[in-house]
Amino acid sequence: MSPDDIKLFADKTIETFYFWTGVLMWLIHAGFMAYEAGVTRRKNVLMTMMKNLLTCAVVTPTFFLFGWWIYYAFRDGFTPVMTEAASAALPWSAHMGPNLQDNITGVFWFAFLLFSFTTASIMSGAVVERIHLGAYLFLAAVLGSVVWILAAAWGWSDSGWLYTKFGFHDWGAGGCVHTVAAFFTLGVLLNLGPRLGKYDAAGKPQVILPHNLPLTMLGLMLIFAGFYAFYAACAVLQPSGPWLSIYLTPMTLSSLAFTVTMGFAGGTMGAFLASRGEPYWTISGGLAGMISIASGVDVYHPGLGYLIGFAGGIIAVFLGNFLERNGIDDAVGAFAVHGGCGVWSMLAMGIFASGYPQHGLFTSLSAQLLGIAVMAGLGFVPGYLLSFVLKKKNLLRVSEEDELLGLDIAELGIEGVVPAGAMIHSNN
């Protein structure tokens, strides 16, 4: 083979790898759809699933138009810099379409787009049963195409200021995906308020039973499968030499196979014990564990990954119950799992991998604490302010009548799940 043929083969290999990681990440969103549908009551199931579908449809064009450009243009802060890479990410660039000389841009954009879906889907479950569809889709577009990708530009690239100036390390996006999305969601929840009937007159939380907990558990299993592709897409495949992290430091896919799985197992057991075997929190603990090891998954020993995941499962249960007791109605525990464990992910990296070398820089606890503050603030401030404006304009929450009726009928005009034993009439 000639050198040109070897290069073309390498480019096609890279292209194929990222294409299929993106495809497999769709399992995450099939999982979110089933997960949230199972948690909601029967009268809201179809709207919940529609919301997940439309998340992907709305975030895709906005991420194409400006989200991808933000990742390359805002590496130094809030002021854009038009580098060659930023110019190539503009929607009218020759790189943003079928280009036989560019095998890479489309599949990288595709992988990052699926990360964008994930950030919006984290918010989706927390706000079920009472948010206006239009308000949700607006917030999803802002979170999925502006907020999280700005965080990624700062702390999830080899030229972002959090990395180059401080050595911040967030290999698997525990900060720039999970923490940012969770704190954005918290801001929205504070303005949205709890579901009707969630709290009694004395402010004591009441149990709102999911209509199909087995469906929720199946959804989470799909999310687990998709998260392996999520983590693989965070790795940089090069034509020769070792795999690289998002910071272009050496790593292996074996580290993912070991540590992601051990984190899952630890999180599941931690949540099982902390919740005394409650099924919903037990399986949510698996996701909590996979998120807890995110920031340092490329450097942890598998045993350490298990322990960090175990702690994450416990954190998720206690934080979720704490928020519920204090008036925050997060229907799926999204903030506890993604926010609590996302913060723990970054903190654990600073505790257990302090001194880890990165291109002449070193991970430190202070860098990780700075990253936590940046990711939390960047998520919370726009989430709270935008939802506050929507609330003042009476656009955030559906009416009390519609909420009591159920959003399937109130907003879609159709009963999504026919009650057991109901008569089915033919139109013929």
Steps between C-alpha positions, in 0.01 A plus 500: 500500500616851421525765775184662362316168515615443858380847601164447331457165675586657836254784442226255407572294810468807721186607314342157546583486869339834587203440272409183689563646844249771405250245378532294818456811714143516370440217748540760774205692363286195443583429863411849620168473318410169669648606834295820522185342358510237771539759777210718389136428568288345226340833405839649404681211335456601136597864561809386688608284206417775248716739700796263470447460127471874441812565709706332230313674218544850650860472622629359169455814283603743776817300566572500126442876467703622797572232763793342317650844429479594870722203590785631286448877533471539879806317634624809690176613670194696393672680210506306171827459311470417130769238464528279194315224686220741600462618140479137385216441751273770358188347339589624150854361516597235244585275797137503618366279225592220258867563432706219355818656639366506857412167660503632855293815563159343445551208735657718771205739471267199521661372820487842665139539389410184690673645807277806450189282496614352830526836676145592399368155590642537851268798547209327328431240769516744789224728366245245382124540544483879536722692256371657178640313199609823328679626810678169542616491137633856522695415817623174343635687197685750720644229726582260217645749251646782711553433871655154512712549188640822648601296805661245268692774319643616832575172673469213254759570234877521483486879449220598740602747769406278794739237368784712364519739797406275791529135393128426552424136411152382405566212264149352485307830531379460858518878516429641156207264426354371827572782746417782259172336396403418858557852632315647201216264592511606864453862393197399294351292782517790744275703270284214378396373842384153607228291340151544640452262790873445556488676838222505758379810687783463750763480224564128547590321174249246370583199286388533137527146374643433154255333266752239379819452702619200291496725191715750688747229593518382139561858391793531737651178366490654151667812639776284650564339161508836325738644756775264392474660155489843668830431672658347191406812303692706758822326392712625210595235246812587304650325194795366701612495861285478813143611549478852638273678745308816409811678633722299261660302784555125455232254615345167404152369431578233758485771767140560394411132498641454849407818679161585350376150580645505850351846558159370393525204735616712793227760445231235484609341826549833675149611408355159586638520852427871552139464383450165677427324175257751346488394130494845340796634694690174462502509122549879499809430708650318203484822299626695801803273513573538128489877538709503819803356324461723192763767563779252571394188315818510289734480802321308777580148610180289464486442874510871565229542235279259694545691825438839336188358332385349830527839669314657206207262546473603864530870414219476245256341747567739786507811279179399322318447830640824641373706205158334516467581872588861426241571234688417179283267292745335263283222359788270400776607739694658212679757714603241758636258240649737244572802720606336823704232327632739235644720774630191682661388173705820469578508872614136506741572214657776707523281810621171352693615191657823623835535328396306190711650218339651190732651237711672763197588714386315809155421628441654841218521750489878456456465123217253549329726757524789254347277232214405732422867567513589131285208386239551773477875444495476122210257523295656777501868401347469150267221610359712781485831311342365183240297686429801724418711194280224359323474835434874511355481149281206610669277243686255724233288666172359376176601668375318808207365297728358232734347756211326676359378169835374381717636221423218258145625462558867590784564254484210254127430502546124528519245780843347470438190712155343502402396854490126564154358426391798290281430197657556160253621239549469126436799273371264232 
